Structure formats: structure tokens, C-alpha cells
Amino acid sequence: MTSILPDKYSIPEYESAHRATFAPPQKYPIRAVLPPGVRESDFAQVIKEFAAIVGQGCVFVGEALSDYVDPYDIYEADPQKRKLPSAAVCPGSIVELRNVLQVANKYGIPLWTFSRGKNLGYGGPAPRVNGSVALDLHRMNTIIEVNDEFHYAVVEPGVTFIDLYNYCVENNLKVWPSTASLGWGSVLGNTLDRGMGFGAHFSHHQVMGGIEVMLADGDLVRTGQWGISNSQSGFLSKFTYGPSVEGLFLQSNLGVVTKLSIWLMPQPEAFMCCSFSMPEFEDIEVMVDEFGRMRRDGTIPNCVWMTSLIETLCISGRREDYWKGEGPIPQWRIDELQKEMGVGHWLARFGLYGSKRLVQAQFDQIQEGLKKKAPTGELNGALYTGKDGELLDAATVPPEHGLMLVGVPTMWSLPLIDWPLPRDGNGNNVGKAAHGDYAPVIPSSGKLVLEWMKVSAPHYQAAGIELMCDFFMYERHIVAMNMFTYDQMSEEQGKKIHNLYYGLYGEAKKRGYGMYRAHVNHMDLIAGVNDFNGHAYNRFVEKIKDALDPNGILAPGKQGIWPNRYRHLREANPEQAIEGLSNLSLSEPGTNGAPQ
């Protein structure tokens, strides 16, 4: 066992960002905890057996667990709700993983599985059940194949977006992998959590092929066509014979996914970076309706990413750079900044990919439609093509027009979390930044999206921060990211953010909006929204859970799915996390709560 953490990234920029993020804020020291119902003597034996499997340098205890707690402390009235692991174990192969599972079954040790632990804002690598052992898969980091004839990749859990991109560049492969906003996350982990990118294959879980899964008993399963010996279509087709089971392992605790195939975009001849902005808060209604229509009819076949002015400011600086007063930036100052910077209140960004002729035709069609329906908006397009008729090299697209839109991973957005922090006289941060979000799934209706922005605004105002919301447009729905950044060292800010989260939860529940993801502390709360027939969905999945994982060792409580052994830990009344939740809903459906 070791208390010294090895580097998690070979790229200095990424390792430095990781270290800074997980540097303990000294607010909550890491304390020793045991897995539920496990004696200290038995746990000591567990640690010895884990070390015999993976090596002493790959089992972590004590202060080394700083990499395995939530780096963004959230406020809880009960400090015992802070999630802590008892240890961490890092298998490097299928054989080591199977042996770890055998030990966990033998002693009844709950394991919290993750690939890179970068689900930040949702708990990061922290477990749902205190005392779980962190099952860290970052050492299983082989890129098994990237195929540029059929355009797919097969990867293990530890492969990051930057790893995959660099591999494709170094091997001169004619594919553009999709990337999330930060390049340090796991391709597999992001996909299984229904994560998103920005290009043609942005909805990662919808472009999965076959996957390989280890069940709790060590059995290894391959799904779809990949389950056939010498399959020629294992990574090319979603078809299977019998029930498709891939979906059972999305946001799941039914198994450990050890390999994933994902489709990639063919390297195109041309790319156009497109943006469309409109000046007024209420313009989001027509923007959603028009872009929603073009997403559904195929005019825009790729992700449309909408951001607000506040996010533009966050990327450019801190609140104190734009407003010296107390509280959120007032509307009159936001109006001034909008004029000074020459930007709209809402900005839509998207890419067009393919032949130069096709891309230009798509842009012309988009321009024609927007001129009719949104004449006060401004559409821009920057076209890039390969040299001398060759395919386009993504690295040649300037960062202001490329990066995530052309599959180039980056850490560009990480500084936005520093938005609320003042600087001292030496330019250093005062406090330690954190972020979170409430992310409802909303119909792609301009009326409903505008309403959501309006009912969200008073909750942000009550929290003393600006409405910070962006969203990703699918064909028929959007995933709204109601973000909030705060100083995790400030208990007052923590309480306000806590109230903001539950206020948004109240608004979403009234409107029947489900959630994209949930923080580990809120998983039972969000699972409770799925209430048809007395929560029949949860009962169904828990029947499968008990059959596949009778000892309940794999991520108990994840997404509100509890094995029989730990069902007593389910929060009976998660809405009672704060007093007077019903009073936190500041508006009724259909009413206006315009930003102040």
C-alpha cells in the first residue's frame, strides 16, 4: 500500500490541472472509514489481498485517498453525508479486475467503479456509499483498435479523449474522434454516462457499437455482433439476436464495462464553423424553434450548442473584472457589457462537415431559414478545406473556430469555474472554486425553454449569482446545463447553492422534467422523479441487480439502484434535505420570472 500518488496523466498540462483540482481545500480532512458491516481485521486482510493482486503501489489508503473524494465540496447540513472511500484499488488488466471482484465478493466489499474520476460537479470519483473501495480503472488504458475504413475505435476505460486524439494523429488515421469539453476524461466513462461532445457524433452513447462487460461474478460478456466468434461486424452494427442489452450498462451498476467500441466521424474534405447570435433574452424562443426544426429535418445533422452571455464572460475573466459591486452583475451592467463586447445575449454554435459543396449548400439553406424567422440575428460561417483537394487536418483550424468542433481535445473551459473567486493583491485566488449543475431534459420547444430560463432566474438571483445556462440541442429535446460556480470554502455560498439546486429541482419536478445526471448525494432524489406505477422502473432494474450481483458489490446506490443488501441505506425522504422545499419553487408553470 502507498500514500504517494503516482501521476495520472503523461501530459504535464493535464497532470498539473488534475493536481490543482484535487488539492484538498483543508475544509474536510479525510478520515478513516470502513465498508459497511466489515470488521477492521477483515478489511486489513482485504487490503493485503488487493495488494497481492495489483501490487502495493496500486492500492491506496490514508491521505492518498485525496484523489478519490469529491474535489468540489458541496454543502450538507449533515457533514456525515460527505462521501469517503475506505481505500482505492487500480487493476491493470482483465485478470486483475476479475481477482479484485473475487475478493470483494468473498468479504462483501462494495466497490465504486470509475474510469478517470472526472465526472466533476456530480461527485467526481466519490462513492455513493461511505466506505466503498474506489475501483479505479485508469491503468486499463489500451487503445485496442482505430479503424479508418469503417471509422470506429475500440478502447479500454482509462483511454482519455486526448489519448485517442493523439493516437489518431500519430498514426495518420483519417478519422475525427468526438471530444467532450475537457480532454482529460475517459472516452468510455463519458459514453456510459450519456456524455456529449460537439460534432457530428456528439451523442456518444448513441454511437456505441459492441461492448465488453465483466459481471460481478467475473463472467465476461460481449454484446451484439461482438458476441460472435470471429465476428466481422462486432463494431459496425447495433443489431443483435435477441434482446439488446447495451443500454443496461449506461449509468449502471450491473457490471464493469472493460471495452467499448465507438463510431468516429470520417475526416472530412471541408468544415464550417457556424455561429448565430441574437440580442435579447427572449430571443431564445425563436432560436430554439428554428434550430429545433433544422435538427429534425436534417438541415443541421449535428449538435447545436447554445450559450448565454454570462458564459462568454466566464471564459474571458472573473465576475470582479466586470462588476465591482456586491452580488450578481445587475441587468443594466450586463446590457452595457453586451454593447461593449458587441455580442448577443444568446449564441448558437455548430459545425458542418463533408464536401465543400455540401457544406456550402447546408449553410445557404440555414441562412435562408433564419433570415425569415429570426431577422434580428447574426449568422457567421468560417469555411476550412484541405489543401490541394486533400482531407482537412483538424489541427489547421484556428482554435477560435475549431477545438471541440473538430475533435481536438483541450482544457479550455476549466478556468470558468474561477468566475466567482476574487484575487488577492498578488493575483492569487481567494478561496477554492467548484462548480455543479442541474441538468433537466426539456422538449425542444422555444416556449418551454424560455419559460425554463425565466423560472430559473429568480433562484439564481436568490443565490446571489448570475443565471448561467447553456444547452445541447438534440432533434426533439434539449439537455439544459443550469451551471453554478462557487467558493467551496464559503459555507454561506455553499448553502445558497444548495438551495438553488433544490429550487431548480422543484421547478423541474412540477413540469415533469427528468434529469441528465445527478450528484452522488442526490441520486435517490433524482431517481424518485421516475415515479410511474410506484417507481416500477427502479423495481425492475433492482430485480436485475439482485440476480447479477447478489452480494451487492458493484456501486450500490448508483443512480438510485440499490442491491438488496444495502436497500436500507436508500434515502426514504430525500426531498427533506432542506426545510421547506415546497417554498423553493418561486413560480408556477406558465408564469414569468424574468431576470432582474
N, C-alpha and C positions, 0 to 999 in steps of 0.2 A: 504494500500500500504506500501511497505517496501523498504528501501535502503540497507538492510542487507541480503546478500545472504546465504541461507542455504547450507549445504553440498549436493553435487550432488551424492556422492559415499559413501557407508558404509565402503569400504576398504580403510584404510589410505594411502596406496601407490598410489591408483588411485585418491583419493581426492587431495593429495599433487601435483600430476602431473597435474591435472586439474587446480588447483590454480596457479601453476607456469606458465602454458601455457597461461592462460587468464589474468595474471597480466598485467596491462596496461603499455605500453612502454613509456608513457608520451609524445609521439610524436603527437598524435591526441587526444586531450581531447574530451570526449563525450559531445556533445551539444544537446540541446533540439530541437526536430523536431516534426512536426505534420503530420499525414497522409494526403496525397494529397487531397485538396478540403474540408478538415474538419476544422470547426471553433474551436478555443481553448475552448470555453464554451461547445460545444458539446463533445469534446474529454474528458474534465473533467468529464462529465456525463458518458461517456463510461467507464472510469476507475472505477467510483463508481459502475456501473452495473457489470463489471467484478469481482470486489472485493466481491460483494454480492453473486456471483455465486460460486467462488472458495475460498473465504476467503482473507482477506487483506494480509496475509503472502504469498500468491501465485500470487500476481500481483507486478511487479517490474517497477520502474521508476528511473530516475536520474542516479547516479553513480552505482546503482545496475545493470544497463544495461551493465556493463563491461563483463558479461558472454554472451552477445548477439551481440557482434561485432566480426569481423574477428580478431582473435588473431595474425594473420600474416599479418601485414600491407604491402600492395603492392604499388608500385609507380604508381601514376597517375598524369599526367600533370595538371589535374583539380582536386583539393582537394575535390570538391563537389561530386566526384564520389565515395568517401568513403561511404559505406553503413551503415546506422544507423537506429535502430528501434526507435519507439516512446515510446514503453512500451513492457512488456512481461507478458503473462498470462499462467498459468500452470494448466490446468484442470486435475483432477484425476480420472475421470470416463466418461462413455458414456453420462450420463445425463449432467454433467458439460460441456462436449465438445459441445453437442447439444445447450445448452443455450448460450455458448460463440458465436457459429455461428449465433444464432438468433440476438444477439446484433450487431455483425459485419454486418449482412445484414441490420439491421434497420438503422445504421448510415453510412453505406458504408465504413467500415474499412477494409483495406487489411491486411490479416494475412499471416505470413511466417511460414510454418509448418516444424517442425523437431522433431526427436525423442531424440537424445542426443547431437546434435550440434557438432559432431566430424568429420565432413567432411572437415578436415583440409587440407589446400593447395588449397581448392576450395571456400573459403569464410567462412567455419565453419557455425555458425548459422546466419550470417549476411543476411539481406533480399536483394532481387533484387531491390525493390522499397523503397527509403528512406521514413521513417515514417510509414512503416508497423509495425504492432504489432507482436512480436515474439510469435508464438503459440507453446509452449514448452510442449512436451508430456512425459517428463521423469517420471512424477508421475504415469502414467498409466503403471505400471511395473509388472504386474502379469504374472507368468508362468502358463498358464491355464492347460496344459497337456504336459507330455512327455511320449510317448508310446514306450516301448521297445519290444513289439511284432511285430509291423509294422514299428517301427523306425521313429518316427516323433515327432515334438514339435509344440505346439501352444502358441504363445507369444503375449504380448502387446508391444507397441512401446518402452517403457522405459527399457525393458529387455536387458541387455548387454551380450556380449559373456562370460564374466567371471561369470555373474549371472547364465546363462544357464549351464555352465560347473559345477559350484559348486552345483547347484541343482541336476544334474545327479549323481555327486559323492556322495553327502549326502544321496541320495535315492537309491544308489547302482543300478543304471539303466545301462543296457547293451547297451549303445549307445555312440558313439563319435561324438559330435557336431563339425561341422566345425567352424573355427575361423578366423577372419581377423588378420592382423599383429599386431594390438593393441587391447587389450581385453576390452577397455573402451567404444567401440562403440556399437550402437544398432543393434541387430540381424535384426530387421525389417527394420530399416533405411538403413543399409548396403545392404540388399537384394533388396530393392526398387530402390536403386541407382546402381544396377547391380554390387555390390561389389563382391570381391573374397576372398577365403580362400586358403588353400594349400593342402588339402587332396582329398579324393575320391569324395566328394560333394562340391568341391571348388567353382563352379559356382553357387552361391546361388540362383539367380533368376531362374535358370533352374531346381531347386529342390523345388520350391514353390508348395504347394497344394492350397486349397481354402483360400481366404482372405475375411475379413470383412471391408467394406468401408462406411464411413459416407460422404454423398454428401453435397454440400454447403447448401442445404435447410434442413439438419438434417435427411434426409431419410437414412436408414441403409440398405445396400445391402451385401449379401454374394454370392460369386461366385462359379461356378462349382457345384459339387455334394453337397457342403455345403449349397446351397440354398434350399435343400430339407429337410423338417421337419423329424427329427429322422434319418437323413442320416447316413448310415454305412460306406460311402466311401468319406465323405467330405474332409478328409485329405490324402486320399490314391490315388486319381485319378485326372488327369487333364481334363478328359472328361467332357463335359457339353452338354446340349441340346440347340442348337442354338449357336450363336457366343460366343467365349471365350473372356472375357473382362479383364482378369487379367493384360494383358500387357498394358492396358490403364492407369494403375496406377504405372508403372515403370517410374522413373524420370518424375513425372507427377504433375500437379496442378489441376487435375479433381476431386479429392476427398481426404479425410483424411483416410488413412488405419489405422484401430484400432486394428485389429488382423490379424496375419499371421501364416499359417502353413508351416512348412519347414521340408523336409525329412532329416534324420540323418543316419550316417553310423553305421551298426551293429558293436558292439565291436568285433574285430577280434581275432582269435587264435594267429596270428603272424603279425608282422610288420617289414619291412626292410627299413631303411633309406638309400637312394641311392644318390650318387653324382658322377658327371662326369665332369672333367675339361680338358681344352686344353690350350696350352701355348700362342698362337698368336692371335692378334686382328682379323685377317681374318678367324680364325677357326670358328667363329660364323656361317659362311655359312654352313659348313658341319654339325655342331651341329643342326642347325635349320632343315635342310633337314632330318637328321636321326631321330631326336626326333619327328618331324612332322609326318614322316612315321609311327613311332611306336604309336603315338597318334591316327592316323587314322585307323590303322589295329587292334587296341585294345591290342597290346602288353603292352603298358603303358596306363591304363584306367583312370589315374588320372592327376592332374595338374603337369606340368613341369615348374619350376621356374628358370629362368636364371638371374644370376647377374654378374656384372663386378668386376674387381679387386678393383676399386675405392670404391665400396660399402663395400667390405671386410675391407678396410682401415677405412671407416667411422664408422663402428661398433666398430672397435678396438681403435680409437683415433681421433685426430684432424689433420687438414692439417699441423699445425705447428709442430706436432710430427714427421712428415716425411719430411717436406720441410721448410726451414727457409727463403727461398728467396721470392721475390715478385711474385704475380700471381699464376697461376695453376702449379701443380707439372709437371716439364718437363718430356718428354718421357724417357730420359736416366735415370732419377731418378726412374720412375715407373718400368723400366726394372730391376734396382738394387733391388728395394723392392720386386719384384716378385721372384727374385732369393733368397733374404734373407729369405723370408717367405715360400718359397717352394710351391707357389700356381700358378695356371694357370691364364690366362687373363680372361677367362670365366668359370663360374661354373654353372652347371645344378644340381638342387636338386629336388627330388621327392620321394614319398613313395609308397611302395607296401603293400597291405593288403589282408588278407584272411587266408587260411590254410597254414601251414609251407611248405607243398609240392607244393602248387600252387605258393606261393611267390618265392620259390627257382627256380621253372621252369621258371617263368617270368624273374627272374634275369639272368638265364643262357641264355635265348633267347636274352635278351638285350645285354649281354656281347658278344655273338657271332656276332650280327649285328654290334656293334661298333668296334670290332676288325678288321672287314673287311673294313669298311668305314671311320673310324677315328682312325687309329692305333697309332697316337701320343698322344691320350687322355688317361686319367687315370680314371678307374671306380672303385668305392668303394661301398660296401654294408655292413651294420651292421644289423644283424637279431636279433629280440627280440621275445620271445614267452612267453605265460602264464606259470605259474608254474604248474607242475603235470597235464598237459593237460587242464588246465583251460584257460579261455579267458584272453587276455593280459590287464593288468592295465596300462593305458597310463602314469600314474604318475611314473611308474618304469622305463620308458625310459629316459636315461640321457638327460639333456637339449640340449647338442650339437647335439643330433640325433633326439630329439623329439619336444617338444613345439608345434608350429603351425601344424607340420606334423601329430601329433597325437591328435590335437584338444585341446591342453592345452593353454588357453589364457595367454598373457604376455604383458609386456610393453617394451620388449627387444629392439625394434628398435627406440624408441623415441629419445635416445641420438644422433642418427646420424645427426639430424638437427643442432647440435652444431659444426659440421665439420668446418665451416669457421671462427668460433669465436676464437680470441686469448684469452689467460688468462693473468690476471694481476699478480703482484708479490705475491699475496695471493692465487693464483689458481682459482680466480673467473672469470666468463665470462666477456668479454668486449663487450658490445652490447647485443642485444636480437635476438635469432635465429628465423628463419622462413624457410619454405620450400614451394615449389609448384611443379607442373609438367605439361608437355604437353604430352598427352597420346593418340597417334593415334592407330587406328586399322589397322593392316597390314597383308596381306596374309602370311601364314606360308611357305614362300619361303626363303631359305637361301640367294639367290642372292639379294632379295629385302630388307631383314633385314640387311644384310651387307651394302647395299647401304644407308639405312636409318642411320645407325651408322656413316658412312663416311660423309654424308651430314650434320649430326647433329654436328659433331666435330668442324668445324670452327666457328659455332655460339657460342658454349661453350668457345672456345678459345677467341673470341671477347669479351665475357662477363668476361673473366679473371678467369674462373673456369674450373674444370675437367669435361669431359664427364661422367655423372653419369646416367646410364640407366640400368634398369632391365626389364624383361618382363615375362608375363604369357602365356604359350602355350595352346591353345585350339586345337581341332582336325585340323582345317583348317585356323585358323588365330591366331595372337598373339595380346596382348594388351601391347604396349610398354609404359613404365613409364620413360619418359625423366625427371628425377628429377633435381631440383636445390635448393641449400640451400644458405642462405644469411643473412646478418645482416640487419634487418628491420629498424634499426636506421640510417643506412647509405644511404643517398639519392643517392650517386654515385652508390652503389651496386644495389639499387632499380631500377635505370634507366637501368643498364646493364641487369638485369634480365628481365625487361620489354621488352627490345629489343630482348633478347634471345627468349622469348615466341613468339613474333610476327615473328621472323625469322623462328622458327620451324613451326609456323602456315603457313607461306608462302611456305615452303618446302612441308608440308603435303597437302596443297590445290592443288599444282601443280600435285601431284601424285594421287589425288582423295582419300586421306585417311581421313576418318571421325574421330571423337573424342569420347573417352570413357566417359569423364566427362568434365565439364567446370566450371571455377571460376564464381561466380555471376557477376563479372564485364565483363566477356567475353561471356556470354550466347547468346547474339544476334549475336556475331561474329561467334561462332561455329555453331549456328542454320543456319546461312547463307550458310554454305557449302552444305547443303541439298537443292540443287537448281533445281532439276528436275521440268520441267514444271512450271517455275516461282514460285518455293517454294510451290508446291502443298501440300506437307506433312504438312507444318505449317498451311496452309489454312484449311485443313481437320480437324486437331486437334483443331484449333480455332473455327470452327463451333460447334464441340462438347463442347468446353469450354463455349461458349456463351449460349448453351442450358442448360448445367448442372449448370452453375454458372453465371446467368445473371447479378448479381451485381458485379462480378469480385473480390470476397473477398479472394479467395484461391490462394496465392502465385503468383500474377500477374508477368509475365515475366519469370517465371521459365522455363529453357531450351528454351527460346525464344518464349514461347507460351503466347500470350497476350490476355486478355479479351477485348471486345470492349471498355469498359470504360477507359482502360489505354493504348490503342494502340498508342496513340500519344507519349508515352514515349519510344517506340521502337527506338533503335539507327538506324538512317537512313543510316549512313555510318560507321559502326563500324571499318572497316579497317583503317579509318583515325585517329585512336587513336594515332599514331605517324606519323611524317612526313616522307615521302619516304619509305613506306612499301615495295614497289616493289624492292628497293635496298637491302632489308634484306635477300633475297634469294641468298645465296652465291654460289649456284651450280645449274646446270641443271640436270633433271632426267638422270640417267645413268652415270654421271661423278663421279669422286672420289675426296673426300675431306678428305683424311686420317688424323688421329690425329697427332698433332705435338708433 
